[in-house]
Amino acid sequence: IPHFLIRNIIGTQTLLDAAKRHWNLEGDNKYSRKYRSGVRFIQISMDEVYGALGKTRMFTETTPLTPNSPYSAFKASADLLVRAYYQTYGIPVNITCCSNNYGPYQLGVRTFS
């Protein structure tokens, strides 16, 4: 099993289950949608889950997930899992999609013109 499968999908599910269990105000009631106030599961994703930039040259929250590499496919799968926990259990979530650094610390494989 690739390590990025374990980290991105199984790791995300493990964290979601722990958050759901510890934040739920009704204990082991798996159907409860009542959570502690002020808590939120933050999923750190990446812009590559959206695939290549289209004509608009930007992504929005409604851009479909179209990953183009195995790693970005696993990241997109983890994002979908987070969304599913929100829809199914009502756990409060946010998904943020970061892009590459620009400047003195950017990776050499990423160039801008």
N, C-alpha and C positions, 0 to 999 in steps of 0.2 A: 504494500500500500504506500503510495507516495506520501512523503511527509507533509506536503501542502494540502493533501486531502484530510489528513488527521487534524492539522492545525485549523484549517479554514472551515470545515464542515463539522467534524466531530467536536472540535474545540469550541466552536460557536454554539452548538447544541448543548454542550456541557455547561457553558456559561449562562445560556438562556434558562436552562432547567434550574440552575442554582439561583438565579435572580427571581424566577417565578416562585420558587419554594420559599425563599427568605423574605421576599417583599409582599407575599400574599397575606392579606389580613385575616383570611379564613382558614389558615393552616393547610391541611392536606386536601382541601376541597379543590380538585383539579379543574372544576368548572367555574370557580369563582373568578370574577373580573374586578375584584376590589384589591387595590394595591396601596402601599404606603404612599403618602404624598411626598413629592419632591424627589422621587427616584425615577431613573430613566436608564434604559440600556442603550449605550452608544456603540454602534457598529462602525468601525473604521474601514471603509472600503477604498476603492481606487477608480480613477476615471476610465481605466481600460475595460471595465465591465460593460461599458457602452459601445465598445468597438471603435471604429474609425470615425473621425469627425465628418459630419455631412456638410451640405451646402451652407448651413447657417454658421458653421465653424464654432458651435458651442453645444453643450449638453444642458438639458433641463431635467426637472424631476419626472417628467413624463416621457423622456427618451427611453425607448425599449432597451433592455439588456441584450447585447449582441457581442459577447466576448469572442476574441479571435485567437486566444491561446489557452492551453490547458490551465495555466495558473489563473488567468482572469475568469475562466469558466468556474473554477472552484470558488473564487471570490464572489462571483455573481450568485452561485448556489447558496453561499452563506448569507448573502443579502436577502435572497428569497426566503430562506429559513427564518430570518429575523422578521420579515414582513408577515410570514405565516403565523408566527407566535403572536404578533400584534393582532392579526385578524381573528385567530382562534381563541386566544386567552386574554386579549386586551392589555397585555403587558406594555407599558409605555416605552417606546423606542424612538431613536433617531438614527438615521444612516447618513454618514458623511462620506463623500467621495473626493479624496484628495488627488491632486495632480502632481507632476514632477516639479522639483525645485528648479528655480531659475536664478542663477547667480554663482557666486564663488564655490558653493558646495554641490552644484548639480553634477550628476554622473556624466562621465565622458561619452556614454552611449546615447545620451539625449542631447541633441544639438538644436539650436534655434537659429533661424535666419532672419 
